[in-house]
Amino acid sequence: MRQKLRNILHQYKIDAFKFSHDHENLDEIAAEALTYSDDALNNAYNYHFHKLPDASRAEIINMIQNYTVEALLPPVVEKIMQRIVILERQQDRMLKMVESIIEELDSDEA
């Protein structure tokens, strides 16, 4: 029984490693991450002034915000989303592993 459980765990580790390092899957992951990144960046927060500052100050703040959203955030958000997609897929594989362990325990009891 112990060996069967070790084999199931080992198979999960192999599947998770292959998935996160396989070039075919990386293209799929990147495409999905880009979709999520675009959605996140399209929902970027816009600063609204409670009191109207002078025009030059508002323009500077808007320039900083635009630069941040258009230049700094996209690669960071893309990497975060890519990692989230990989972790979601690993979690799906983990659930399959738990299901197979439960099936193995049920078959052992019977």
N, C-alpha and C positions, 0 to 999 in steps of 0.2 A: 504494500500500500504506500509506504513511504517513498519507494522508488518511483511509483506512478506519479505521485504528487511532485517529486523533484523533476520528473520528465516534463510535466505540464508547465511548471515554473520556468524550466530551461527553454522550452519551446516559446513561451511568452517573451523571454528576454531576447531570444534570437529574432523573433518577429518584430519586436519594438526597435531593435538595433537596425535591422534591415530596412524597416520603413523609414526611419529617420535619416538613413545614409544612402538610400537608393536614389540614383539620378532620375529615374522615371517618376518616382513619387515626389521628388523635390520640385519638378516642374508643375505638377498638380498642386502641391502645397503652395508654391509661389503664386500661382494663378488665384487660388482661393484667398490667400493672404492679401493680395492686391485688391481683390474685391472688397474685403473687409476694411482695408486701409482707406480706400477711396470713400467708402461710406462714412468712416470715422472722420476723415478730413473734411468731407462736405458738411458735416455737422459741427464744425469748429465754432467755438464760442466767439461771438462778436461783442466787443466792449461798448457799452452804452454809457455816456456821460450823464451823471445826475445834474451837474451844473455845467453849463457850456463853457469850456475853457477857450482861450484865444485860439484862433485858427491855426497858427503855426504849431502850437503844442498838440492840438488834436491831430494834425497831419503827421507829426513825428510819431505819436503813439500808434496811429494807423499804419505807418510805414513799418514800424517794428513788428506789429501784429501780422501784417501781410508777409514780411520776410520770414517770420517764425513759421507761419502756416505753410508757406510755399517752398521754403528752402530747408529749414531745420527739422521740422516734424516728419515729413514723409519717410525718410529712411528709418527713423527711429520707430515710427508706428508700424512700418512694414515688417521690421525685425520682430517686434512684439507680437504682431498678428501671426507671423510665420511660426513663432514658438507656441502660440496658443493653439494653432491648428494642429501642430505635431502633438501637443499634449492631449488634445481632444481625441485624436486618433489612437494614442497610446491608452487612453482611458477606455475607449471602445474595446481594444484588445484585452485590457485588464478585466473588463466585464465578461468577455468570452472565456477568459481563463478561469474566473470564479465560477461561471456556469459549468465548465468542464470539471472543475474540482468537485462541485456539488453533485454532478452526475456520477462521478467516480465514487464519491462517498455513499451515494444512494445505491449504486450497484454493489458496493462492498457489503452494505448492510443486508441486502437481499440474498 
